[in-house]
Amino acid sequence: MQPFAIFHEHPDWFKPLFAELDKKGIPYQSINPTQHQFAIEEKAPQFSLFFNRMSPSAYLRDGIQGTFYTLNYLKHLEHHGIRVINGYRAFTYETSKALQLILMQQLGIKYPKSRVVNHTSQIEAAIEGLRFPIVIKANIGGSGAGIEKFNSIEEVREAIKNNQVDFGVDHTALVQEFIPARGGYITRVETLGGKYLYAIRVYTTGESFNLCPADICQTTTGQDLVRNACALDAPKNGLKVENFTPSAEIIKNVETIMQQSGIDVGGIEYMIDDRDGEVYYYDVNALSNFVADAVNVIGFNPHERLVEFLEQEAVKKSEDVAVV
């Protein structure tokens, strides 16, 4: 088997994946998308499979040049028939919260009422018809970056006046109703191959928007977790987690979103609005880190399932090539 290509820029997040590949003796090559080049006329690279793990939050780590570049390279690989996990279509949705909500609108799936803006002069008009509190979030975020909560129009005006509104790397933002989470938790559903894998409830104060599951500190019973890859603030973020199984309707909605967006491996977050009891889906993640200390939280190692899936996809692709 030719090696897998793992396309990533974060130094820690994918160590559990690499450990599982090493355990099974599967060859792989690690490629940095923030320092890369390719020739338009070159033949297909010799990968049995290409796993796109580029993060939208790379701009926080001096990797902004990798984001839009990755779209070009994924299209190049797919043109040559390489099996790309989380390919061009998936990464298009990964890098646009606006497109995620447009898809939900098309599918009839509920999401927080939102407006899309590209200049601070448009924010006040966009707020009309929205309930406070609101959040303004960068269209391309990741790890909770570029999200600010506002309790009044006066707070918004002050932030605009002081140039404190972050529209992110594509100069586009969502103005969105803030959903008060019933029970003080959000639910994150992970999928693999477009199908439900597991779900967790993440308990938060509602003031932090960085809910990376790999950084969660404790279970709801107070058990400390062995984290997969700690962010700098992981020891003090106070997040707690518990295993949870959503309803069949929610699982169906999540699977539909993932399948329609072409995301092979990813997670979706939703919450129950404490005001009306409605379920709102608000974040689609093609770059999804599995929960810390997964065996203790959900009862199995999702990285084992992930590597099995990658193997199956590589074999399937090789068989398709052999038939041709």
C-alpha contacts under 8 A as a table, 3 or more apart, distances in Angstrom:
res1	aa1	res2	aa2	distance
1	M	27	P	7.94
1	M	48	S	6.70
2	Q	27	P	7.35
2	Q	46	Q	6.49
2	Q	47	F	5.49
2	Q	48	S	5.01
3	P	26	I	7.32
3	P	27	P	4.69
3	P	28	Y	4.47
3	P	29	Q	6.37
3	P	46	Q	7.71
3	P	47	F	5.51
3	P	48	S	5.91
3	P	49	L	7.39
4	F	26	I	7.90
4	F	27	P	6.38
4	F	28	Y	4.35
4	F	29	Q	6.10
4	F	47	F	5.65
4	F	48	S	5.68
4	F	49	L	4.95
4	F	50	F	5.89
4	F	51	F	7.35
5	A	28	Y	5.64
5	A	29	Q	4.83
5	A	30	S	6.01
5	A	31	I	6.81
5	A	47	F	6.26
5	A	48	S	7.96
5	A	49	L	6.27
5	A	50	F	4.68
5	A	51	F	5.97
6	I	28	Y	6.96
6	I	29	Q	6.07
6	I	30	S	4.90
6	I	31	I	6.00
6	I	50	F	6.27
6	I	51	F	4.98
6	I	52	N	6.42
6	I	53	R	6.86
7	F	30	S	6.17
7	F	31	I	4.81
7	F	32	N	5.97
7	F	33	P	6.18
7	F	50	F	7.35
7	F	51	F	6.02
7	F	52	N	4.99
7	F	53	R	5.33
7	F	54	M	6.21
8	H	30	S	7.22
8	H	31	I	6.24
8	H	32	N	5.39
8	H	33	P	6.10
8	H	52	N	6.95
8	H	53	R	4.87
8	H	54	M	4.87
8	H	55	S	7.37
9	E	31	I	7.83
9	E	32	N	5.19
9	E	33	P	6.27
9	E	34	T	6.71
9	E	53	R	7.97
9	E	54	M	6.52
9	E	55	S	7.50
9	E	58	A	7.29
9	E	63	G	7.70
10	H	13	W	6.06
10	H	14	F	7.62
10	H	55	S	7.99
10	H	58	A	7.81
11	P	14	F	7.59
12	D	15	K	5.73
12	D	229	A	5.50
12	D	230	C	7.91
13	W	16	P	7.59
13	W	228	N	7.05
13	W	229	A	5.28
13	W	289	N	7.15
14	F	17	L	5.17
14	F	18	F	6.33
15	K	18	F	5.05
15	K	19	A	6.07
15	K	228	N	7.77
15	K	229	A	7.86
16	P	19	A	5.04
16	P	20	E	6.29
16	P	228	N	6.89
16	P	303	H	6.98
17	L	20	E	5.21
17	L	21	L	6.29
17	L	303	H	5.99
17	L	307	V	7.58
18	F	21	L	5.05
18	F	22	D	6.06
19	A	22	D	5.07
19	A	23	K	6.09
20	E	23	K	4.99
20	E	24	K	6.38
20	E	303	H	6.77
20	E	304	E	6.61
20	E	307	V	7.10
21	L	24	K	5.28
21	L	25	G	6.10
21	L	26	I	5.21
21	L	27	P	7.36
21	L	28	Y	7.74
21	L	307	V	6.83
22	D	25	G	4.93
22	D	26	I	6.12
22	D	27	P	7.60
23	K	26	I	7.83
32	N	35	Q	5.74
32	N	36	H	6.60
33	P	36	H	5.62
33	P	54	M	6.84
33	P	66	G	5.26
33	P	69	Y	7.90
33	P	70	T	6.75
34	T	63	G	5.41
34	T	64	I	7.45
34	T	65	Q	5.84
34	T	66	G	4.23
34	T	67	T	7.90
35	Q	66	G	7.47
38	F	42	E	7.59
38	F	73	Y	7.72
39	A	42	E	5.33
40	I	76	H	7.64
43	K	80	H	7.42
44	A	77	L	6.91
44	A	80	H	5.41
44	A	81	G	7.68
44	A	82	I	7.28
45	P	77	L	7.99
47	F	50	F	6.52
47	F	82	I	7.32
48	S	82	I	7.38
48	S	83	R	7.36
48	S	314	A	5.72
48	S	317	K	7.77
48	S	318	S	7.43
49	L	82	I	6.50
49	L	83	R	5.20
49	L	84	V	6.18
49	L	85	I	7.57
49	L	310	L	7.76
49	L	313	E	7.70
49	L	314	A	5.65
50	F	82	I	7.04
50	F	83	R	6.17
50	F	84	V	4.74
50	F	85	I	6.15
51	F	84	V	5.88
51	F	85	I	4.78
51	F	86	N	6.83
52	N	84	V	6.99
52	N	85	I	5.99
52	N	86	N	5.69
52	N	87	G	6.72
53	R	86	N	7.85
53	R	287	L	5.98
54	M	58	A	7.71
54	M	66	G	7.68
54	M	67	T	7.34
54	M	70	T	7.54
54	M	287	L	7.13
55	S	58	A	5.45
55	S	67	T	7.54
55	S	142	G	7.30
55	S	287	L	6.17
56	P	59	Y	7.19
56	P	67	T	6.36
56	P	94	E	7.34
56	P	95	T	6.21
56	P	140	I	6.29
56	P	141	G	6.05
56	P	142	G	5.53
57	S	60	L	5.71
57	S	61	R	7.59
57	S	140	I	7.76
57	S	141	G	5.78
57	S	142	G	4.50
57	S	143	S	6.44
57	S	145	A	7.34
58	A	61	R	5.20
58	A	62	D	6.59
58	A	63	G	4.65
58	A	64	I	5.78
58	A	66	G	7.46
58	A	67	T	7.43
59	Y	62	D	5.18
59	Y	63	G	4.66
59	Y	64	I	3.98
59	Y	65	Q	7.71
59	Y	169	V	7.99
60	L	63	G	7.02
60	L	64	I	7.65
61	R	64	I	7.85
63	G	66	G	5.68
63	G	67	T	7.60
64	I	67	T	5.81
64	I	169	V	7.81
65	Q	68	F	6.84
65	Q	69	Y	6.55
66	G	69	Y	5.18
66	G	70	T	5.85
67	T	70	T	5.49
67	T	71	L	7.29
68	F	71	L	5.44
68	F	72	N	7.08
69	Y	72	N	5.36
69	Y	73	Y	6.50
70	T	73	Y	5.08
70	T	74	L	6.02
71	L	74	L	5.27
71	L	75	K	6.31
71	L	88	Y	5.92
71	L	91	F	7.00
71	L	92	T	7.35
72	N	75	K	5.30
72	N	76	H	6.32
73	Y	76	H	4.94
73	Y	77	L	6.23
74	L	77	L	5.13
74	L	78	E	6.15
74	L	84	V	7.50
74	L	87	G	6.02
74	L	88	Y	5.36
75	K	78	E	5.18
75	K	79	H	6.09
75	K	87	G	7.90
75	K	88	Y	5.90
76	H	79	H	5.18
76	H	80	H	6.62
77	L	80	H	5.21
77	L	81	G	6.54
77	L	82	I	5.51
77	L	84	V	7.47
78	E	81	G	4.99
78	E	82	I	5.40
78	E	83	R	7.00
78	E	84	V	6.85
78	E	87	G	7.79
78	E	88	Y	7.96
79	H	82	I	7.63
83	R	313	E	7.66
83	R	314	A	7.33
83	R	317	K	6.66
84	V	87	G	5.12
85	I	263	I	7.86
85	I	264	D	6.00
85	I	265	V	7.57
86	N	89	R	7.64
86	N	90	A	5.19
86	N	91	F	6.46
86	N	262	G	6.97
86	N	263	I	5.24
86	N	264	D	5.38
86	N	265	V	6.68
86	N	286	A	6.74
87	G	90	A	5.34
87	G	91	F	6.05
87	G	262	G	7.51
87	G	263	I	7.61
88	Y	91	F	5.22
88	Y	92	T	6.11
89	R	92	T	5.09
89	R	93	Y	6.64
89	R	261	S	6.50
89	R	262	G	5.84
89	R	263	I	7.76
90	A	93	Y	5.37
90	A	94	E	6.16
90	A	261	S	5.60
90	A	262	G	4.88
90	A	263	I	4.77
90	A	264	D	7.85
90	A	286	A	6.65
91	F	94	E	4.63
91	F	95	T	6.07
91	F	263	I	7.97
91	F	286	A	6.94
92	T	95	T	5.43
92	T	96	S	6.62
93	Y	96	S	5.28
93	Y	97	K	7.10
93	Y	99	L	5.93
93	Y	100	Q	5.87
93	Y	261	S	6.58
93	Y	284	V	7.90
93	Y	286	A	8.00
94	E	97	K	7.30
94	E	100	Q	7.92
94	E	284	V	6.92
94	E	285	N	6.03
94	E	286	A	5.57
94	E	287	L	7.60
95	T	139	N	7.31
95	T	140	I	5.25
95	T	141	G	7.78
96	S	99	L	5.28
96	S	100	Q	6.50
96	S	139	N	5.37
96	S	140	I	5.64
97	K	100	Q	5.00
97	K	101	L	6.45
97	K	139	N	5.08
97	K	140	I	6.67
97	K	174	L	7.75
97	K	283	D	7.32
97	K	284	V	7.74
98	A	101	L	5.30
98	A	102	I	6.21
98	A	116	V	6.87
98	A	139	N	6.41
98	A	174	L	7.07
99	L	102	I	4.91
99	L	103	L	6.14
100	Q	103	L	5.24
100	Q	104	M	6.44
100	Q	283	D	7.63
100	Q	284	V	6.72
101	L	104	M	4.93
101	L	105	Q	6.11
101	L	111	Y	6.90
101	L	282	Y	7.64
102	I	105	Q	5.03
102	I	106	Q	6.29
103	L	106	Q	5.05
103	L	107	L	6.19
103	L	257	I	7.58
103	L	261	S	7.98
104	M	107	L	4.95
104	M	108	G	5.98
104	M	109	I	4.95
104	M	110	K	6.81
104	M	111	Y	7.14
104	M	257	I	7.21
105	Q	108	G	5.18
105	Q	109	I	6.14
105	Q	110	K	7.29
105	Q	111	Y	7.95
106	Q	109	I	7.79
107	L	257	I	7.96
109	I	253	N	7.15
109	I	281	Y	7.61
110	K	279	V	6.98
110	K	280	Y	5.20
110	K	281	Y	6.24
111	Y	279	V	8.00
111	Y	280	Y	4.59
111	Y	281	Y	4.91
111	Y	282	Y	5.65
112	P	176	Q	6.46
112	P	177	E	5.85
112	P	178	F	7.44
112	P	179	I	7.13
112	P	280	Y	6.13
112	P	281	Y	7.35
112	P	282	Y	6.58
113	K	130	L	7.11
113	K	176	Q	5.80
113	K	177	E	5.70
114	S	130	L	8.00
114	S	174	L	6.33
114	S	175	V	5.58
114	S	176	Q	4.25
114	S	177	E	6.55
115	R	126	A	5.88
115	R	127	I	7.77
115	R	174	L	5.56
115	R	175	V	5.05
115	R	176	Q	6.33
116	V	126	A	7.78
116	V	172	T	7.13
116	V	173	A	5.82
116	V	174	L	4.70
116	V	175	V	6.33
117	V	120	T	7.66
117	V	122	Q	6.29
117	V	123	I	6.86
117	V	126	A	7.52
117	V	172	T	5.83
117	V	173	A	5.43
117	V	174	L	6.31
117	V	175	V	7.32
118	N	122	Q	7.43
118	N	167	F	7.46
118	N	171	H	5.80
118	N	172	T	4.54
118	N	173	A	6.32
119	H	122	Q	5.67
119	H	123	I	7.32
119	H	171	H	7.60
119	H	172	T	7.55
120	T	123	I	5.36
120	T	160	I	6.74
120	T	165	V	7.73
121	S	124	E	7.21
122	Q	125	A	5.60
122	Q	126	A	6.16
123	I	126	A	4.96
123	I	127	I	6.26
123	I	175	V	7.21
124	E	127	I	5.19
124	E	128	E	6.94
124	E	153	I	7.85
125	A	128	E	5.59
126	A	175	V	6.80
127	I	130	L	5.41
127	I	175	V	6.88
130	L	134	I	7.60
130	L	176	Q	7.49
130	L	177	E	6.10
131	R	134	I	6.86
131	R	177	E	6.04
132	F	150	F	7.41
132	F	151	N	5.71
132	F	152	S	6.38
132	F	177	E	6.62
132	F	178	F	7.10
133	P	149	K	6.87
133	P	150	F	5.55
133	P	151	N	4.37
133	P	152	S	6.71
133	P	177	E	6.46
133	P	178	F	5.45
134	I	149	K	5.81
134	I	150	F	5.39
134	I	151	N	6.60
134	I	175	V	7.00
134	I	176	Q	5.53
134	I	177	E	4.43
134	I	178	F	4.65
135	V	147	I	6.57
135	V	148	E	5.40
135	V	149	K	4.32
135	V	150	F	6.02
135	V	174	L	7.92
135	V	175	V	6.02
135	V	176	Q	5.31
135	V	177	E	6.22
135	V	178	F	5.70
136	I	146	G	7.91
136	I	147	I	5.73
136	I	148	E	5.43
136	I	149	K	6.61
136	I	150	F	7.98
136	I	165	V	7.69
136	I	173	A	6.66
136	I	174	L	5.62
136	I	175	V	4.66
136	I	176	Q	6.26
137	K	141	G	7.59
137	K	146	G	5.43
137	K	147	I	4.19
137	K	148	E	6.43
137	K	166	D	7.51
137	K	167	F	7.14
137	K	173	A	5.50
137	K	174	L	5.26
137	K	175	V	6.73
137	K	176	Q	7.83
138	A	141	G	5.61
138	A	145	A	7.72
138	A	146	G	5.05
138	A	147	I	6.44
138	A	166	D	6.41
138	A	167	F	4.81
138	A	168	G	4.95
138	A	171	H	7.82
138	A	172	T	6.31
138	A	173	A	4.44
138	A	174	L	6.43
139	N	167	F	7.15
139	N	168	G	6.74
139	N	170	D	7.27
139	N	171	H	7.91
139	N	172	T	5.48
139	N	173	A	4.76
139	N	174	L	6.30
140	I	168	G	6.26
140	I	169	V	6.79
140	I	170	D	7.03
141	G	144	G	6.60
141	G	145	A	5.29
141	G	146	G	5.94
141	G	147	I	7.99
141	G	168	G	7.18
142	G	145	A	5.65
143	S	209	F	7.46
143	S	210	N	4.90
143	S	211	L	6.93
143	S	212	C	6.31
144	G	147	I	6.35
144	G	208	S	7.61
144	G	209	F	4.49
144	G	210	N	4.06
144	G	211	L	7.04
145	A	209	F	7.59
145	A	210	N	7.32
146	G	166	D	5.76
146	G	167	F	7.20
146	G	168	G	6.59
147	I	166	D	7.81
147	I	209	F	7.13
148	E	165	V	7.84
149	K	178	F	7.54
150	F	153	I	7.62
150	F	155	E	6.03
150	F	156	V	6.27
151	N	155	E	6.74
152	S	155	E	5.33
152	S	156	V	6.63
153	I	156	V	5.00
153	I	157	R	6.19
154	E	157	R	5.12
154	E	158	E	6.18
155	E	158	E	5.15
155	E	159	A	6.24
156	V	159	A	5.15
156	V	160	I	6.24
157	R	160	I	5.12
157	R	161	K	6.06
158	E	161	K	5.04
158	E	162	N	6.22
159	A	162	N	5.18
159	A	163	N	6.07
159	A	164	Q	4.91
159	A	165	V	6.12
160	I	163	N	5.03
160	I	164	Q	5.99
160	I	165	V	6.02
161	K	164	Q	7.70
166	D	173	A	7.96
167	F	170	D	7.27
167	F	171	H	4.82
167	F	172	T	5.24
167	F	173	A	5.11
168	G	171	H	5.37
168	G	172	T	6.64
168	G	173	A	7.33
169	V	172	T	7.84
179	I	271	M	7.76
179	I	272	I	8.00
179	I	273	D	5.68
179	I	274	D	7.69
180	P	184	G	7.99
180	P	206	G	7.55
180	P	272	I	7.96
180	P	273	D	5.68
180	P	274	D	5.64
180	P	275	R	7.40
181	A	184	G	5.29
181	A	185	Y	5.96
181	A	186	I	6.66
181	A	206	G	7.59
181	A	271	M	5.86
181	A	272	I	5.66
181	A	273	D	5.39
181	A	274	D	5.59
182	R	185	Y	6.75
182	R	271	M	7.41
182	R	272	I	5.50
182	R	273	D	5.81
182	R	274	D	4.29
182	R	277	G	7.71
183	G	274	D	7.85
184	G	203	Y	5.73
184	G	204	T	6.04
184	G	205	T	6.67
184	G	206	G	7.32
185	Y	201	R	6.09
185	Y	202	V	5.27
185	Y	203	Y	4.15
185	Y	204	T	5.79
185	Y	271	M	7.21
186	I	201	R	5.74
186	I	202	V	5.40
186	I	203	Y	6.58
186	I	204	T	7.69
186	I	269	E	6.78
186	I	270	Y	5.97
186	I	271	M	4.82
186	I	272	I	7.67
187	T	199	A	6.91
187	T	200	I	5.72
187	T	201	R	4.46
187	T	202	V	6.13
187	T	269	E	5.57
187	T	270	Y	5.42
187	T	271	M	6.02
188	R	199	A	5.58
188	R	200	I	5.47
188	R	201	R	6.39
188	R	202	V	7.37
188	R	267	G	6.47
188	R	268	I	5.62
188	R	269	E	4.36
188	R	270	Y	6.56
189	V	196	Y	7.33
189	V	197	L	7.57
189	V	198	Y	6.01
189	V	199	A	4.25
189	V	200	I	6.63
189	V	254	V	7.47
189	V	267	G	5.35
189	V	268	I	5.31
189	V	269	E	6.34
190	E	196	Y	6.33
190	E	197	L	5.49
190	E	198	Y	5.48
190	E	199	A	5.98
190	E	265	V	7.80
190	E	266	G	5.83
190	E	267	G	4.21
190	E	268	I	6.63
190	E	288	S	7.80
190	E	290	F	7.83
191	T	194	G	5.76
191	T	195	K	5.14
191	T	196	Y	4.55
191	T	197	L	4.82
191	T	198	Y	7.12
191	T	255	E	7.37
191	T	258	M	7.83
191	T	264	D	7.66
191	T	265	V	5.85
191	T	266	G	5.51
191	T	267	G	5.94
192	L	195	K	5.36
192	L	196	Y	6.55
192	L	197	L	6.04
192	L	264	D	5.90
192	L	265	V	4.77
192	L	266	G	6.83
192	L	306	L	7.17
192	L	309	F	7.80
193	G	263	I	7.75
193	G	264	D	4.66
193	G	265	V	6.18
193	G	309	F	7.49
194	G	255	E	5.64
194	G	256	T	7.89
194	G	258	M	5.53
194	G	259	Q	5.28
194	G	262	G	7.97
194	G	263	I	6.72
194	G	264	D	5.55
194	G	265	V	7.09
195	K	255	E	5.58
196	Y	251	I	6.55
196	Y	254	V	7.80
196	Y	255	E	6.56
198	Y	244	F	7.79
198	Y	245	T	7.23
198	Y	298	I	7.41
199	A	243	N	6.38
199	A	244	F	5.47
199	A	245	T	5.96
199	A	246	P	7.16
200	I	241	V	6.53
200	I	242	E	5.60
200	I	243	N	4.63
200	I	244	F	5.06
200	I	245	T	7.64
200	I	298	I	7.97
201	R	241	V	5.52
201	R	242	E	5.38
201	R	243	N	6.41
201	R	244	F	6.24
202	V	211	L	7.59
202	V	239	L	6.70
202	V	240	K	5.77
202	V	241	V	4.63
202	V	242	E	6.91
203	Y	239	L	5.81
203	Y	240	K	5.17
203	Y	241	V	6.15
204	T	207	E	7.65
204	T	208	S	7.22
204	T	238	G	7.54
204	T	239	L	5.74
204	T	240	K	7.31
205	T	208	S	6.78
206	G	209	F	7.32
208	S	211	L	7.59
211	L	215	D	7.69
211	L	216	I	7.75
211	L	239	L	7.66
212	C	215	D	5.61
212	C	216	I	7.10
212	C	289	N	7.05
213	P	216	I	5.46
213	P	289	N	6.33
213	P	290	F	6.17
213	P	291	V	4.49
213	P	292	A	6.27
214	A	227	R	5.87
214	A	228	N	5.47
214	A	229	A	6.04
214	A	230	C	7.00
214	A	289	N	5.90
214	A	290	F	6.02
214	A	291	V	4.84
214	A	292	A	4.47
215	D	227	R	5.97
215	D	228	N	7.31
215	D	229	A	6.67
215	D	230	C	5.37
215	D	231	A	6.40
215	D	234	A	5.20
215	D	291	V	7.81
215	D	292	A	6.56
216	I	225	L	7.35
216	I	227	R	7.00
216	I	234	A	6.88
216	I	237	N	7.64
216	I	238	G	7.52
216	I	239	L	5.22
216	I	240	K	6.09
216	I	241	V	7.00
216	I	291	V	7.41
216	I	292	A	6.36
217	C	224	D	6.01
217	C	225	L	5.59
217	C	226	V	7.91
217	C	227	R	7.27
217	C	234	A	6.95
217	C	235	P	6.62
217	C	237	N	7.48
217	C	238	G	6.41
217	C	239	L	5.81
217	C	240	K	6.15
218	Q	221	T	7.69
218	Q	222	G	5.63
218	Q	223	Q	5.32
218	Q	224	D	4.54
218	Q	225	L	5.32
218	Q	238	G	7.82
218	Q	239	L	6.80
218	Q	240	K	4.86
218	Q	241	V	6.44
219	T	222	G	5.35
219	T	223	Q	5.25
219	T	224	D	6.74
219	T	225	L	7.16
219	T	240	K	5.12
219	T	241	V	4.78
219	T	242	E	5.79
219	T	297	V	7.37
220	T	223	Q	7.41
220	T	240	K	5.56
220	T	241	V	5.78
220	T	242	E	6.07
225	L	292	A	6.51
225	L	293	D	5.65
226	V	292	A	6.25
226	V	293	D	5.17
227	R	230	C	6.21
227	R	292	A	4.57
227	R	293	D	5.98
228	N	291	V	7.82
228	N	292	A	5.24
228	N	293	D	6.93
230	C	233	D	7.68
230	C	234	A	5.53
230	C	235	P	7.91
231	A	234	A	5.13
232	L	235	P	7.65
233	D	236	K	5.63
233	D	237	N	5.99
234	A	237	N	5.35
235	P	238	G	7.51
241	V	297	V	7.77
242	E	297	V	6.40
242	E	298	I	7.97
243	N	297	V	5.95
243	N	298	I	5.50
246	P	250	I	6.15
246	P	251	I	6.47
247	S	250	I	5.30
247	S	251	I	6.34
248	A	251	I	5.11
248	A	252	K	6.09
249	E	252	K	5.08
249	E	253	N	6.24
250	I	253	N	5.05
250	I	254	V	6.17
251	I	254	V	5.14
251	I	255	E	6.12
252	K	255	E	5.18
252	K	256	T	6.07
253	N	256	T	5.09
253	N	257	I	6.26
254	V	257	I	5.24
254	V	258	M	6.28
254	V	268	I	6.73
255	E	258	M	5.14
255	E	259	Q	6.02
256	T	259	Q	5.20
256	T	260	Q	5.98
257	I	260	Q	5.25
257	I	261	S	6.07
258	M	261	S	5.19
258	M	262	G	6.06
258	M	263	I	5.19
258	M	264	D	7.35
258	M	266	G	7.67
259	Q	262	G	5.17
259	Q	263	I	6.34
259	Q	264	D	7.75
260	Q	263	I	7.90
263	I	266	G	6.38
263	I	286	A	5.98
264	D	286	A	7.77
265	V	286	A	6.19
265	V	287	L	7.51
265	V	288	S	7.18
266	G	284	V	7.59
266	G	285	N	5.34
266	G	286	A	4.40
266	G	287	L	5.98
266	G	288	S	4.95
267	G	284	V	6.17
267	G	285	N	5.08
267	G	286	A	6.68
267	G	287	L	7.88
267	G	288	S	5.75
268	I	281	Y	7.38
268	I	282	Y	7.72
268	I	283	D	5.65
268	I	284	V	4.65
268	I	285	N	6.05
269	E	281	Y	6.03
269	E	282	Y	6.12
269	E	283	D	5.25
269	E	284	V	6.74
270	Y	279	V	6.80
270	Y	280	Y	5.48
270	Y	281	Y	4.14
270	Y	282	Y	5.79
270	Y	283	D	7.22
271	M	279	V	5.74
271	M	280	Y	5.60
271	M	281	Y	6.67
272	I	277	G	5.65
272	I	278	E	5.51
272	I	279	V	4.53
272	I	280	Y	6.32
273	D	276	D	5.79
273	D	277	G	5.09
273	D	278	E	5.42
273	D	279	V	6.38
273	D	280	Y	7.14
274	D	277	G	5.58
274	D	278	E	7.95
285	N	288	S	5.75
290	F	294	A	7.33
290	F	302	P	7.05
290	F	303	H	7.92
291	V	294	A	5.49
291	V	297	V	7.85
292	A	297	V	7.94
293	D	296	N	5.77
293	D	297	V	6.44
294	A	297	V	4.96
294	A	298	I	5.54
294	A	299	G	6.68
294	A	300	F	6.30
294	A	301	N	5.80
294	A	302	P	7.18
295	V	298	I	5.65
295	V	299	G	4.38
295	V	300	F	4.42
295	V	301	N	5.42
296	N	299	G	5.67
296	N	300	F	7.70
301	N	304	E	5.66
301	N	305	R	7.18
302	P	305	R	5.08
302	P	306	L	6.13
303	H	306	L	4.81
303	H	307	V	6.14
304	E	307	V	5.33
304	E	308	E	6.25
305	R	308	E	5.08
305	R	309	F	6.19
306	L	309	F	5.07
306	L	310	L	6.27
307	V	310	L	4.95
307	V	311	E	6.13
308	E	311	E	5.13
308	E	312	Q	6.22
309	F	312	Q	5.09
309	F	313	E	6.19
310	L	313	E	5.14
310	L	314	A	6.17
311	E	314	A	5.16
311	E	315	V	6.17
312	Q	315	V	5.18
312	Q	316	K	6.01
313	E	316	K	5.02
313	E	317	K	6.12
314	A	317	K	5.16
314	A	318	S	6.24
315	V	318	S	5.09
315	V	319	E	6.16
316	K	319	E	5.18
316	K	320	D	6.23
317	K	320	D	5.05
317	K	321	V	6.24
318	S	321	V	5.07
318	S	322	A	6.14
319	E	322	A	4.99
319	E	323	V	6.26
320	D	323	V	5.24
320	D	324	V	6.42
321	V	324	V	5.15
